[in-house]
């Protein structure tokens, strides 16, 4: 009798070249990879020093996204010498090794985890690896994506394989109807808060349930993107008609008879009924509210109506110390109402929440309103194509009329590797994925939330419940 398998197991089994030991290590074939200017230089240098070629150049897509400026007028000039060298060396490597490059001035440029799906470079059933932890995003398309280190990038470029250890499996079932103002960002933040920042370490997560099925593909990407913040090395959602419709018009998706053949194959990508998981988590989406982080880890999160937690009520000594350190860094006191915490900045962007649907959500909140006088508000679209579409739909003008900066695409203030950096003490409502100490600038304080919640905070001048603004409209 054939073993019943999870979606993760089907991906790994179909890409296993050979078993390496009895502990789950295998040689894994990788279909495609995305490289950026920040995490690839040492890998290419290693290839050069060893005199090796890239095994299959067409399997790699090069993208400039981490260090480039996002000023409203696009420029190829980097804000500092280090960034300029990274970009020029990346261009040199792509040219010498025959890799296609979306450079800063390319009309397809953008954040790698936004442009790879929008180009149809990622397809169901593929295994993808890249030098960025948020490669998990691709699970929303029924692919398996995971982040790797620099030495692994070199090995991958040279052989199109990786030494890989099989993961345990976790199923997260989400049921119930999302309430007003509650989004996929709130689902994943609630999960991280529930199981902790290391709760899925050693696991690949499969998300299922009617709530997931009801979400758009872009909303699903947000969930898979942030699964890594719970420690997951991969995230999955079975592909369905929404995924096929999303991919059907993408430039690099199969066409004609090949498309029909591909869809037939993709329809077999699901967990077999009765297959077992190593862990199970259930979430009732109808009970969720808009979420916001209060600390310096994505799992330090509560819904917007709650108060800052009191570390003295935490019985675990290590967790109590972590909470106390976080409150000191964030400049907050236990018991404070989160919805009254003032902000200085608002940022909508990143590979988590800078797609066209995210910008539409924000525009619905912003329309006809003004950014608070003391707040600097920025919107950085996930790709040049997203930017152009937002302009065509009139969203950009809504943002500009309200007082938002409308910028070019890039990673930007998500990780402050260009000139979009917060100063010590700045407090930012952010649609990004990480709120670590110094993530958006040394001494800066980050509160994670959905794009609509960021928009509401920018208008109010403090953290607030987006549902309250909707009632006032």
Secondary structure per residue as TSV (DSSP state, phi and psi in degrees):
chain	resnum	aa	ss	phi	psi
A	1	X	-	360.0	133.7
A	2	X	-	-68.8	140.0
A	3	X	-	-70.0	135.5
A	4	X	-	-72.9	132.5
A	5	X	-	-124.8	148.6
A	6	X	-	-78.8	167.8
A	7	X	H	-60.3	-40.3
A	8	X	H	-59.5	-46.8
A	9	X	H	-63.7	-36.2
A	10	X	H	-62.6	-41.8
A	11	X	H	-63.4	-48.6
A	12	X	H	-66.5	-44.7
A	13	X	H	-60.1	-39.5
A	14	X	H	-75.1	-13.3
A	15	X	H	-116.2	2.3
A	16	X	E	-75.7	120.5
A	17	X	E	-80.2	-44.2
A	18	X	E	-164.3	154.8
A	19	X	E	-82.1	140.8
A	20	X	-	-105.3	-24.7
A	21	X	S	-161.7	-172.3
A	22	X	S	-94.9	6.8
A	23	X	S	-102.7	12.4
A	24	X	S	96.5	1.9
A	25	X	E	-79.8	133.3
A	26	X	E	-136.1	164.9
A	27	X	E	-94.3	117.5
A	28	X	E	-107.3	127.6
A	29	X	E	-79.2	136.3
A	30	X	-	-111.0	126.9
A	31	X	-	-71.2	-49.7
A	32	X	E	-148.6	160.4
A	33	X	E	-143.7	151.9
A	34	X	E	-114.1	132.2
A	35	X	E	-116.7	144.8
A	36	X	E	-124.6	171.2
A	37	X	T	-72.4	-16.2
A	38	X	T	-91.3	-42.3
A	39	X	T	-100.7	-2.2
A	40	X	S	-100.7	-18.3
A	41	X	H	-54.8	-46.0
A	42	X	H	-64.7	-34.6
A	43	X	H	-64.0	-45.8
A	44	X	H	-66.3	-36.9
A	45	X	H	-62.1	-39.2
A	46	X	H	-62.9	-40.9
A	47	X	H	-62.9	-42.7
A	48	X	H	-63.0	-45.5
A	49	X	H	-64.4	-33.4
A	50	X	H	-88.3	-5.6
A	51	X	T	69.4	29.3
A	52	X	-	-99.2	154.8
A	53	X	-	-100.8	164.5
A	54	X	-	-75.5	128.4
A	55	X	T	-62.7	-46.3
A	56	X	T	-139.3	85.0
A	57	X	G	-55.1	-33.7
A	58	X	G	-67.9	-13.3
A	59	X	G	-83.9	-6.1
A	60	X	E	-114.4	137.4
A	61	X	E	-118.5	125.1
A	62	X	E	-94.2	135.6
A	63	X	E	-137.4	131.4
A	64	X	-	-95.1	116.9
A	65	X	-	-148.9	-21.5
A	66	X	S	-82.9	-46.8
A	67	X	S	-104.4	-5.3
A	68	X	S	-71.2	147.8
A	69	X	-	-69.8	155.6
A	70	X	-	-119.8	22.9
A	71	X	-	-55.3	150.9
A	72	X	S	-54.9	-31.2
A	73	X	S	-99.0	116.0
A	74	X	-	-62.3	134.2
A	75	X	-	-140.3	148.1
A	76	X	S	-88.9	-2.7
A	77	X	-	-78.4	124.1
A	78	X	-	-80.8	150.6
A	79	X	S	-71.2	-16.5
A	80	X	S	-148.6	164.9
A	81	X	H	-64.8	-37.7
A	82	X	H	-63.0	-45.2
A	83	X	H	-64.3	-39.7
A	84	X	H	-61.6	-41.1
A	85	X	H	-68.0	-40.5
A	86	X	H	-59.6	-44.6
A	87	X	H	-69.2	-42.2
A	88	X	H	-68.0	-38.8
A	89	X	H	-68.6	-35.9
A	90	X	H	-64.1	-43.1
A	91	X	H	-61.9	-41.2
A	92	X	H	-61.5	-43.8
A	93	X	H	-65.5	-45.2
A	94	X	H	-60.9	-40.8
A	95	X	H	-66.0	-47.6
A	96	X	H	-70.2	-31.0
A	97	X	H	-100.6	5.0
A	98	X	T	75.0	31.3
A	99	X	-	-101.5	134.1
A	100	X	E	-66.9	136.9
A	101	X	E	-125.2	130.1
A	102	X	E	-97.7	94.7
A	103	X	-	-83.2	-175.5
A	104	X	T	-59.0	-36.4
A	105	X	T	-93.1	1.5
A	106	X	-	-71.8	137.6
A	107	X	T	-67.9	-11.3
A	108	X	T	-100.5	4.5
A	109	X	-	-62.4	151.6
A	110	X	B	168.9	-172.0
A	111	X	-	-69.9	134.6
A	112	X	H	-54.4	-39.4
A	113	X	H	-82.0	-1.8
A	114	X	H	-97.8	-45.6
A	115	X	H	-77.2	-32.4
A	116	X	H	-59.6	-47.0
A	117	X	H	-66.8	-40.4
A	118	X	H	-70.6	-17.4
A	119	X	T	-91.0	-8.8
A	120	X	T	76.5	19.9
A	121	X	-	-74.5	-23.3
A	122	X	-	-107.8	127.0
A	123	X	-	-129.5	154.3
A	124	X	T	-54.6	144.9
A	125	X	T	85.7	-12.4
A	126	X	-	-77.5	156.0
A	127	X	E	-112.3	124.3
A	128	X	E	-122.2	137.5
A	129	X	E	-131.0	146.2
A	130	X	E	-157.8	158.0
A	131	X	S	-79.8	50.6
A	132	X	S	-156.3	128.8
A	133	X	G	-63.3	-24.3
A	134	X	G	-85.2	17.4
A	135	X	G	-62.2	-15.5
A	136	X	G	-57.3	-19.1
A	137	X	G	-48.6	-36.2
A	138	X	G	-70.4	-10.1
A	139	X	G	-60.9	-22.8
A	140	X	G	-66.0	-19.4
A	141	X	G	-100.1	6.0
A	142	X	T	81.0	18.8
A	143	X	-	-103.2	167.6
A	144	X	E	-113.9	110.6
A	145	X	E	-117.3	141.0
A	146	X	E	-150.5	154.1
A	147	X	E	-85.9	150.3
A	148	X	-	-136.7	163.8
A	149	X	-	-88.8	175.7
A	150	X	H	-61.6	-43.1
A	151	X	H	-64.3	-34.6
A	152	X	H	-69.8	-35.9
A	153	X	H	-59.5	-43.4
A	154	X	H	-61.2	-46.2
A	155	X	H	-62.1	-41.2
A	156	X	H	-64.8	-45.7
A	157	X	H	-61.8	-35.5
A	158	X	H	-80.6	-27.5
A	159	X	H	-129.1	-13.5
A	160	X	S	63.3	22.3
A	161	X	E	-138.0	165.4
A	162	X	E	-141.0	147.8
A	163	X	E	-76.9	127.1
A	164	X	E	-140.1	143.1
A	165	X	E	-111.5	130.5
A	166	X	-	-58.7	143.4
A	167	X	-	-98.2	163.0
A	168	X	E	-77.4	166.4
A	169	X	E	-118.0	139.6
A	170	X	E	-128.6	131.9
A	171	X	E	-105.6	129.9
A	172	X	E	-114.1	112.6
A	173	X	E	-102.0	121.7
A	174	X	E	-114.6	120.6
A	175	X	E	-128.5	162.7
A	176	X	S	99.8	158.7
A	177	X	-	-90.8	131.0
A	178	X	-	-67.9	136.6
A	179	X	-	-79.5	173.7
A	180	X	T	-57.4	136.7
A	181	X	T	78.7	-0.5
A	182	X	-	-104.6	133.5
A	183	X	-	-128.1	-179.9
A	184	X	H	-62.2	-30.3
A	185	X	H	-60.7	-37.2
A	186	X	H	-70.9	-31.9
A	187	X	H	-62.9	-49.9
A	188	X	H	-71.8	-35.1
A	189	X	H	-65.5	-37.3
A	190	X	H	-65.1	-40.8
A	191	X	H	-62.6	-46.5
A	192	X	H	-61.3	-41.9
A	193	X	H	-63.2	-33.1
A	194	X	H	-75.4	-46.1
A	195	X	H	-99.9	-13.3
A	196	X	-	94.2	164.1
A	197	X	T	-68.7	-14.6
A	198	X	T	-120.0	13.3
A	199	X	T	-66.0	-22.3
A	200	X	T	-114.4	17.5
A	201	X	T	-61.8	130.1
A	202	X	T	86.0	4.4
A	203	X	E	-117.9	155.8
A	204	X	E	-108.0	130.4
A	205	X	E	-96.8	134.7
A	206	X	E	-111.3	123.9
A	207	X	E	-95.1	131.8
A	208	X	E	-146.1	-175.6
A	209	X	S	109.6	159.3
A	210	X	H	-62.3	-32.4
A	211	X	H	-62.2	-42.2
A	212	X	H	-65.1	-44.4
A	213	X	H	-58.6	-36.7
A	214	X	H	-74.1	-17.4
A	215	X	S	-74.9	152.6
A	216	X	-	-70.6	165.6
A	217	X	H	-63.1	-40.1
A	218	X	H	-65.1	-38.6
A	219	X	H	-66.1	-36.2
A	220	X	H	-65.2	-35.3
A	221	X	H	-60.5	-36.8
A	222	X	H	-60.8	-42.5
A	223	X	H	-65.8	-49.7
A	224	X	H	-64.3	-36.6
A	225	X	H	-56.9	-46.6
A	226	X	H	-90.3	0.0
A	227	X	G	-59.4	-30.2
A	228	X	G	-64.0	-24.2
A	229	X	G	-72.1	-9.7
A	230	X	G	-99.5	6.4
A	231	X	T	95.4	-2.2
A	232	X	-	-66.6	141.9
A	233	X	S	-93.5	-2.2
A	234	X	E	-169.3	158.3
A	235	X	E	-142.8	144.7
A	236	X	E	-133.8	149.4
A	237	X	-	-141.7	133.6
A	238	X	-	-63.9	134.0
A	239	X	-	-67.6	148.4
A	240	X	-	-143.7	-168.5
A	241	X	H	-60.7	-32.0
A	242	X	H	-64.4	-40.4
A	243	X	H	-65.6	-44.2
A	244	X	H	-62.5	-40.8
A	245	X	H	-65.4	-39.5
A	246	X	H	-61.5	-41.3
A	247	X	H	-83.7	-20.1
A	248	X	H	-57.5	-33.5
A	249	X	T	-105.6	11.0
A	250	X	-	-75.0	143.1
A	251	X	T	-54.7	-37.7
A	252	X	T	-103.2	7.3
A	253	X	S	-74.4	153.1
A	254	X	-	-58.7	154.1
A	255	X	-	-125.1	156.7
A	256	X	H	61.4	-133.0
A	257	X	H	-62.6	-33.4
A	258	X	H	-64.0	-37.0
A	259	X	H	-62.9	-46.7
A	260	X	H	-61.4	-41.5
A	261	X	H	-64.4	-40.7
A	262	X	H	-63.6	-47.0
A	263	X	H	-60.7	-39.6
A	264	X	H	-58.5	-42.7
A	265	X	H	-68.2	-41.7
A	266	X	H	-63.9	-28.2
A	267	X	T	-67.9	-11.0
A	268	X	T	-89.9	0.3
A	269	X	-	-89.3	85.3
A	270	X	S	-155.3	160.5
A	271	X	-	-74.6	130.4
A	272	X	-	-62.5	133.4
A	273	X	T	-55.2	128.1
A	274	X	T	95.9	-9.6
A	275	X	-	-64.6	145.4
A	276	X	-	-100.5	146.8
A	277	X	-	-112.0	157.3
A	278	X	S	-80.0	-19.7
A	279	X	E	-151.5	153.3
A	280	X	E	-135.9	132.6
A	281	X	E	-129.9	136.1
A	282	X	E	-117.7	137.0
A	283	X	E	-128.3	131.0
A	284	X	E	-96.5	101.7
A	285	X	G	-63.5	-26.0
A	286	X	G	-67.1	-16.9
A	287	X	G	-95.2	-2.9
A	288	X	-	-80.3	151.9
A	289	X	-	-129.3	167.2
A	290	X	-	-56.2	130.4
A	291	X	E	-101.1	157.0
A	292	X	E	-153.5	140.6
A	293	X	E	-85.0	147.9
A	294	X	-	-113.2	-15.8
A	295	X	S	-117.0	-145.0
A	296	X	S	-120.4	22.2
A	297	X	S	-142.1	143.9
A	298	X	T	-59.3	-19.9
A	299	X	T	-85.1	-5.6
A	300	X	S	-88.5	76.4
A	301	X	E	-139.3	146.8
A	302	X	E	-144.2	172.5
A	303	X	E	-81.9	159.5
A	304	X	T	-61.6	-22.1
A	305	X	T	-82.8	-5.4
A	306	X	S	-90.3	171.5
A	307	X	B	-99.9	163.6
A	308	X	-	-63.1	127.1
A	309	X	-	-62.7	155.0
A	310	X	-	-98.5	115.2
A	311	X	G	-58.5	-29.1
A	312	X	G	-67.1	-15.7
A	313	X	G	-89.3	-3.6
A	314	X	-	-89.2	121.2
A	315	X	-	-79.8	-28.4
A	316	X	S	-75.3	121.4
A	317	X	H	-62.7	-42.9
A	318	X	H	-64.3	-45.7
A	319	X	H	-64.0	-37.6
A	320	X	H	-62.4	-43.7
A	321	X	H	-64.9	-39.0
A	322	X	H	-61.9	-41.6
A	323	X	H	-65.4	-41.9
A	324	X	H	-64.5	-42.1
A	325	X	H	-62.7	-43.0
A	326	X	H	-62.0	-42.7
A	327	X	H	-65.8	-37.7
A	328	X	H	-62.9	-46.0
A	329	X	H	-64.5	-41.6
A	330	X	H	-79.5	-10.3
A	331	X	T	67.1	36.1
A	332	X	-	-117.8	157.0
A	333	X	-	-113.6	142.8
A	334	X	T	-57.5	137.2
A	335	X	T	92.5	-9.3
A	336	X	-	-69.1	144.1
A	337	X	B	-75.8	122.8
A	338	X	G	-62.8	-34.5
A	339	X	G	-71.0	-1.8
A	340	X	G	-110.2	2.6
A	341	X	-	-76.6	119.6
A	342	X	B	-73.3	152.1
A	343	X	-	-121.8	160.5
A	344	X	S	-110.4	-22.3
A	345	X	E	-137.8	153.9
A	346	X	E	-135.9	130.8
A	347	X	E	-131.6	121.8
A	348	X	E	-113.6	116.3
A	349	X	-	174.2	-168.5
A	350	X	T	93.6	168.0
A	351	X	T	-71.1	-8.8
A	352	X	T	-84.8	-44.2
A	353	X	S	-147.1	65.6
A	354	X	-	-141.0	25.3
A	355	X	S	-88.3	173.5
A	356	X	H	-61.9	-37.8
A	357	X	H	-63.5	-37.0
A	358	X	H	-62.7	-41.9
A	359	X	H	-69.3	-34.7
A	360	X	H	-63.7	-42.1
A	361	X	H	-59.5	-45.2
A	362	X	H	-65.0	-41.0
A	363	X	H	-62.3	-36.2
A	364	X	H	-61.9	-32.9
A	365	X	H	-78.8	-38.1
A	366	X	H	-80.5	-31.5
A	367	X	T	-47.2	125.0
A	368	X	T	78.6	4.2
A	369	X	-	-116.8	172.3
A	370	X	-	-124.4	145.0
A	371	X	-	-65.9	138.9
A	372	X	-	-55.1	144.2
A	373	X	T	-58.7	-31.2
A	374	X	T	-93.0	3.4
A	375	X	-	-106.1	134.2
A	376	X	E	-96.5	118.1
A	377	X	E	-116.1	131.7
A	378	X	E	-129.4	142.1
A	379	X	E	-125.3	121.8
A	380	X	E	-120.0	101.8
A	381	X	-	-62.6	154.3
A	382	X	S	-71.8	-18.6
A	383	X	B	-156.2	164.8
A	384	X	H	-63.3	-35.6
A	385	X	H	-68.8	-38.0
A	386	X	H	-62.0	-41.7
A	387	X	H	-60.4	-46.8
A	388	X	H	-64.6	-38.0
A	389	X	H	-67.5	-40.6
A	390	X	H	-63.1	-37.0
A	391	X	H	-67.9	-41.0
A	392	X	H	-65.1	-32.0
A	393	X	T	-85.5	-4.4
A	394	X	T	85.2	5.1
A	395	X	H	-68.5	-40.4
A	396	X	H	-59.1	-39.1
A	397	X	H	-67.4	-35.4
A	398	X	H	-60.1	-43.8
A	399	X	H	-64.8	-45.6
A	400	X	H	-65.1	-41.5
A	401	X	H	-62.1	-30.7
A	402	X	H	-82.7	-15.4
A	403	X	T	106.7	10.3
A	404	X	-	-78.9	148.6
A	405	X	E	-80.9	131.3
A	406	X	E	-108.7	107.0
A	407	X	E	-113.3	177.0
A	408	X	-	-81.4	169.4
A	409	X	-	-81.1	153.7
A	410	X	S	158.2	171.7
A	411	X	S	-67.1	-35.8
A	412	X	G	56.3	-133.4
A	413	X	G	-75.0	0.4
A	414	X	G	-59.7	-41.9
A	415	X	T	-134.4	8.8
A	416	X	T	54.2	46.1
A	417	X	-	-99.3	-1.8
A	418	X	S	-117.4	-145.8
A	419	X	S	-92.3	8.8
A	420	X	-	-92.4	84.5
A	421	X	-	-131.6	137.3
A	422	X	-	-83.5	153.6
A	423	X	-	-91.5	160.5
A	424	X	T	-53.8	131.9
A	425	X	T	90.8	-16.3
A	426	X	-	-62.4	145.3
A	427	X	E	-124.1	123.5
A	428	X	E	-121.2	129.7
A	429	X	E	-83.3	121.6
A	430	X	E	-136.5	140.1
A	431	X	-	-90.8	17.0
A	432	X	S	-83.5	-165.5
A	433	X	S	-113.9	-12.9
A	434	X	-	-136.2	139.4
A	435	X	-	-120.9	30.6
A	436	X	-	-61.7	159.1
A	437	X	T	-57.2	126.8
A	438	X	T	76.2	4.3
A	439	X	T	-59.0	-41.0
A	440	X	T	-103.2	11.7
A	441	X	S	139.8	144.7
A	442	X	T	-56.7	125.4
A	443	X	T	78.4	0.6
A	444	X	-	-81.7	154.1
A	445	X	E	-118.9	128.6
A	446	X	E	-119.2	132.8
A	447	X	E	-116.7	117.9
A	448	X	E	-82.7	144.5
A	449	X	-	-170.6	177.7
A	450	X	-	-74.4	162.0
A	451	X	H	-57.2	-40.0
A	452	X	H	-63.4	-38.4
A	453	X	H	-68.7	-37.2
A	454	X	H	-61.8	-44.3
A	455	X	H	-59.7	-43.4
A	456	X	H	-63.5	-40.2
A	457	X	H	-65.7	-39.4
A	458	X	H	-61.6	-40.5
A	459	X	H	-70.8	-42.4
A	460	X	H	-78.3	-28.1
A	461	X	T	87.4	2.5
A	462	X	B	-154.3	165.6
A	463	X	-	-59.4	136.4
A	464	X	-	-153.9	165.6
A	465	X	-	-87.4	117.8
A	466	X	H	-58.4	-26.4
A	467	X	H	-67.6	-27.6
A	468	X	H	-67.6	-41.0
A	469	X	H	-66.7	-35.9
A	470	X	H	-63.6	-35.7
A	471	X	H	-69.0	-29.8
A	472	X	H	-82.3	-14.1
A	473	X	-	-66.5	360.0
